[in-house]
Amino acid sequence: MKSELDTSTLSYRDKMAIEEYERLSPRLLYEIIRQDGIEELTRPTKALIFSGITAGLVVTFSFVFKAIFTAYVPDQPWAHLITNMGYTVGFLLVILGRMQLFTENTITTVVPLFNPLTWRKVTAVSRLWLIVFISNLIGTALAALFLQNHQAFNPEFVNAMHEIAMHVKHMTVSENILKGIPAGILIASVVWMMPSVNSGKFIMIFFFIYLIALGDFAHVIVGSAEIAYLVFQGDASLYDYFVTFLLPTCFGNILGGTVVFTMMIYGQVNQEIELRSNR
């Protein structure tokens, strides 16, 4: 069918030039992410733990720099357009640094599950999710503990961090679930687009994370740093941390990143994969 549609008479050199600039097809994007997922699933436990803890520590800079931007920007209706730029810092460091962030794994490591789906694959994905999730939480808890040392920050920054964290605390269970779904979809979109973006990775990540911040969507790892910050101060309880925030937001992120985005992507490429495997 493709040969019947393609009736061009371009030279071999012209065709090579076109192929060089041709966009990656959804099937090839899927295959690239699948290979990345296989690599992640086979990494040693120790490497996953250290990478996950580091990611938790580093992604907390999103909380810190949003507070720093907030402290410097006047309280005006347009202020959120500026302050939310600080939220991108931690994600840029983690994603470009190829550290283990749980919400990225909701698409990368799920893709290898399909075609065929086996219990061995499910066990491998569950192992990686559990290790990375707990490691991320350890990292954010350590970062939140360090943030209690107010000598490291100006009083204006401390007040801004407390204000941001209190906003997260006041979210209800249903709000955390619903706000977690768009965040999961947008993070999965970043992962999906990474292979097709070369020199523009920084701008692409910045844009999508900025949208998460502007939309006031809930991200389970950054939010865990914010709530842990309040727990160490005595302004939030472990119930607030685990029941009100952590579990509902984690569910929302997984629902958006895995159930909505990844399943839809698999439906898009499934027939092409089956046709090529039957050849």
C-alpha positions as CSV (number, residue, x, y, z in Angstrom):
1,M,0.0,0.0,0.0
2,K,2.8,2.4,0.9
3,S,4.6,1.7,-2.4
4,E,1.4,2.5,-4.3
5,L,0.9,5.8,-2.5
6,D,4.5,6.9,-2.9
7,T,4.9,7.8,-6.6
8,S,7.7,10.4,-6.2
9,T,10.7,10.4,-8.5
10,L,13.3,11.8,-6.0
11,S,16.9,10.9,-6.3
12,Y,18.6,8.6,-3.8
13,R,20.4,11.6,-2.2
14,D,17.1,13.5,-1.8
15,K,15.4,10.5,-0.2
16,M,18.3,10.1,2.2
17,A,18.0,13.8,3.1
18,I,14.3,13.4,3.8
19,E,14.8,10.3,5.9
20,E,17.4,12.2,8.0
21,Y,14.8,14.9,8.9
22,E,11.8,12.6,9.0
23,R,9.9,12.5,12.3
24,L,10.1,9.3,14.3
25,S,6.9,7.3,13.8
26,P,4.8,6.4,16.9
27,R,5.9,2.8,16.5
28,L,9.6,3.8,16.6
29,L,9.0,6.1,19.6
30,Y,7.3,3.2,21.3
31,E,10.2,0.9,20.6
32,I,12.8,3.4,21.9
33,I,10.9,3.8,25.2
34,R,10.4,0.1,25.4
35,Q,14.2,-0.5,25.1
36,D,14.8,2.2,27.8
37,G,12.3,0.5,30.0
38,I,14.0,-2.9,29.6
39,E,17.3,-1.3,30.5
40,E,15.7,0.3,33.7
41,L,14.1,-3.0,34.7
42,T,17.4,-4.8,34.6
43,R,19.4,-2.3,36.6
44,P,20.9,-3.5,39.9
45,T,18.9,-2.7,43.1
46,K,21.7,-0.7,44.6
47,A,21.9,1.6,41.5
48,L,18.1,2.1,41.6
49,I,18.2,3.0,45.3
50,F,21.0,5.6,45.0
51,S,19.6,7.1,41.8
52,G,16.1,7.3,43.4
53,I,17.4,8.9,46.6
54,T,19.4,11.4,44.6
55,A,16.3,12.2,42.4
56,G,14.3,12.8,45.6
57,L,16.9,15.2,46.9
58,V,17.4,17.1,43.7
59,V,13.7,17.4,42.7
60,T,13.1,19.2,46.0
61,F,14.8,22.2,44.3
62,S,11.5,22.7,42.5
63,F,9.9,23.4,45.9
64,V,12.9,25.6,47.0
65,F,13.2,27.7,43.8
66,K,9.5,28.3,43.6
67,A,9.7,29.7,47.1
68,I,12.7,31.8,46.1
69,F,10.9,33.2,43.1
70,T,7.8,33.9,45.3
71,A,9.9,35.8,47.8
72,Y,11.3,38.1,45.1
73,V,8.1,38.7,43.1
74,P,5.5,41.2,44.3
75,D,2.1,39.9,45.3
76,Q,0.2,40.7,42.1
77,P,-2.3,38.7,40.0
78,W,0.4,38.0,37.4
79,A,3.0,36.8,40.0
80,H,2.2,33.1,39.4
81,L,3.4,33.4,35.8
82,I,6.9,34.1,37.2
83,T,7.0,32.2,40.5
84,N,6.0,28.9,38.8
85,M,9.1,29.0,36.6
86,G,11.1,28.1,39.8
87,Y,9.1,24.8,39.9
88,T,10.8,23.6,36.7
89,V,14.4,23.6,38.3
90,G,14.3,20.2,40.1
91,F,12.6,18.4,37.2
92,L,15.2,19.8,34.7
93,L,18.0,18.5,36.9
94,V,16.4,15.1,37.4
95,I,15.2,14.4,33.9
96,L,18.3,15.7,32.0
97,G,20.5,14.0,34.6
98,R,18.7,10.6,33.9
99,M,17.9,10.0,37.6
100,Q,15.2,7.7,38.7
101,L,12.0,9.6,39.2
102,F,8.9,7.5,40.0
103,T,6.4,9.4,37.7
104,E,8.7,8.8,34.7
105,N,8.6,5.1,35.4
106,T,4.8,5.1,35.1
107,I,5.3,5.0,31.3
108,T,8.9,3.9,30.6
109,T,8.8,0.7,32.6
110,V,5.2,-0.1,31.7
111,V,5.7,-0.2,27.9
112,P,7.8,-3.5,28.1
113,L,4.9,-5.2,29.9
114,F,2.9,-5.6,26.7
115,N,3.2,-8.1,23.8
116,P,3.1,-10.4,25.6
117,L,2.0,-9.6,29.2
118,T,3.5,-12.1,31.7
119,W,3.6,-12.3,35.5
120,R,7.4,-12.2,35.4
121,K,7.2,-8.7,33.7
122,V,4.6,-7.5,36.2
123,T,6.8,-8.6,39.1
124,A,9.8,-6.8,37.6
125,V,7.8,-3.6,37.1
126,S,6.4,-3.8,40.6
127,R,9.9,-4.3,42.1
128,L,11.2,-1.2,40.2
129,W,8.2,1.0,41.1
130,L,8.5,0.0,44.8
131,I,12.3,0.6,45.0
132,V,12.2,3.9,43.1
133,F,9.1,5.2,45.0
134,I,10.5,4.5,48.4
135,S,13.9,5.9,47.4
136,N,12.4,9.1,46.1
137,L,10.5,9.5,49.4
138,I,13.6,9.0,51.4
139,G,15.4,11.6,49.3
140,T,12.6,14.2,49.7
141,A,12.4,13.5,53.5
142,L,16.1,14.1,53.8
143,A,15.8,17.3,51.8
144,A,12.8,18.4,53.9
145,L,14.9,17.7,57.1
146,F,17.7,19.9,55.7
147,L,15.3,22.7,55.0
148,Q,14.5,22.9,58.7
149,N,17.9,24.6,59.1
150,H,16.6,28.1,58.4
151,Q,20.1,29.5,58.7
152,A,20.7,28.3,55.2
153,F,17.9,30.5,53.8
154,N,16.7,34.1,54.1
155,P,13.6,34.6,56.2
156,E,11.6,35.6,53.1
157,F,12.4,32.3,51.5
158,V,11.4,30.4,54.7
159,N,8.1,32.2,54.8
160,A,7.5,31.4,51.1
161,M,8.3,27.7,51.6
162,H,5.8,27.5,54.5
163,E,3.1,29.2,52.5
164,I,3.6,26.9,49.5
165,A,3.6,23.8,51.6
166,M,0.5,24.9,53.5
167,H,-1.3,25.3,50.2
168,V,-0.5,21.7,49.3
169,K,-1.6,20.5,52.7
170,H,-5.0,22.1,52.4
171,M,-5.8,19.9,49.3
172,T,-8.4,17.3,49.9
173,V,-8.1,13.6,48.9
174,S,-10.4,14.0,45.9
175,E,-8.5,17.1,44.8
176,N,-5.2,15.3,45.0
177,I,-6.5,12.5,42.9
178,L,-8.0,14.8,40.2
179,K,-5.0,17.1,40.2
180,G,-2.7,14.2,40.0
181,I,-4.1,12.9,36.8
182,P,-3.1,15.8,34.5
183,A,0.4,15.9,36.1
184,G,0.8,12.2,35.3
185,I,-0.3,12.7,31.7
186,L,2.1,15.7,31.2
187,I,5.1,13.8,32.7
188,A,4.3,10.9,30.5
189,S,4.1,13.3,27.5
190,V,7.6,14.5,28.4
191,V,9.0,10.9,28.4
192,W,7.2,10.2,25.1
193,M,8.6,13.2,23.3
194,M,12.2,13.0,24.6
195,P,13.5,10.6,21.8
196,S,12.2,13.0,19.1
197,V,13.7,16.1,20.6
198,N,17.4,16.7,20.2
199,S,18.7,20.1,21.1
200,G,15.4,21.3,22.4
201,K,15.1,19.0,25.4
202,F,15.6,21.8,28.0
203,I,12.9,24.0,26.5
204,M,10.5,21.0,26.1
205,I,10.9,19.9,29.7
206,F,10.7,23.5,31.0
207,F,7.4,24.1,29.1
208,F,5.6,21.0,30.3
209,I,6.7,21.2,33.9
210,Y,5.8,24.9,33.8
211,L,2.3,23.9,32.7
212,I,2.0,21.5,35.7
213,A,2.9,24.3,38.0
214,L,0.6,26.8,36.4
215,G,-2.3,24.4,36.5
216,D,-1.6,23.8,40.2
217,F,-1.5,20.0,39.4
218,A,-0.3,17.6,42.0
219,H,3.0,15.7,41.7
220,V,3.6,13.0,44.3
221,I,7.3,13.3,44.7
222,V,7.7,17.1,44.9
223,G,4.6,17.3,47.0
224,S,6.0,14.7,49.4
225,A,8.9,17.1,50.1
226,E,6.5,20.0,50.8
227,I,4.3,17.9,53.2
228,A,7.4,16.4,54.8
229,Y,8.6,19.9,55.4
230,L,5.5,20.7,57.4
231,V,5.6,17.3,59.2
232,F,9.1,18.1,60.6
233,Q,7.8,21.5,61.7
234,G,4.8,20.0,63.5
235,D,2.3,21.8,61.1
236,A,1.2,18.5,59.5
237,S,0.6,15.0,60.7
238,L,1.6,11.6,59.3
239,Y,-2.1,11.2,58.4
240,D,-1.9,14.4,56.3
241,Y,1.3,13.0,54.6
242,F,0.2,9.5,53.8
243,V,-3.6,9.4,53.7
244,T,-4.6,12.9,52.5
245,F,-1.7,13.5,50.1
246,L,0.7,10.6,49.3
247,L,-1.7,7.8,48.4
248,P,-4.3,9.8,46.5
249,T,-1.7,11.8,44.5
250,C,0.2,8.7,43.7
251,F,-3.0,7.1,42.4
252,G,-3.8,10.1,40.3
253,N,-0.3,10.3,38.8
254,I,-0.4,6.5,37.9
255,L,-3.9,6.9,36.6
256,G,-2.8,9.7,34.3
257,G,0.6,8.4,33.3
258,T,-0.1,4.7,32.9
259,V,-3.8,4.0,32.5
260,V,-4.7,7.1,30.4
261,F,-1.5,8.0,28.5
262,T,0.4,4.7,28.1
263,M,-2.7,2.6,27.3
264,M,-3.8,5.1,24.7
265,I,-0.3,5.1,23.1
266,Y,-0.2,1.3,23.1
267,G,-3.6,1.2,21.4
268,Q,-2.2,3.6,18.7
269,V,0.8,1.3,17.8
270,N,-0.5,-2.2,18.8
271,Q,-1.7,-3.1,15.3
272,E,1.5,-2.0,13.6
273,I,3.5,-4.0,16.1
274,E,1.4,-7.1,15.5
275,L,1.6,-6.7,11.7
276,R,5.4,-6.5,11.7
277,S,5.8,-9.4,14.1
278,N,3.7,-11.6,11.8
279,R,5.9,-10.9,8.8
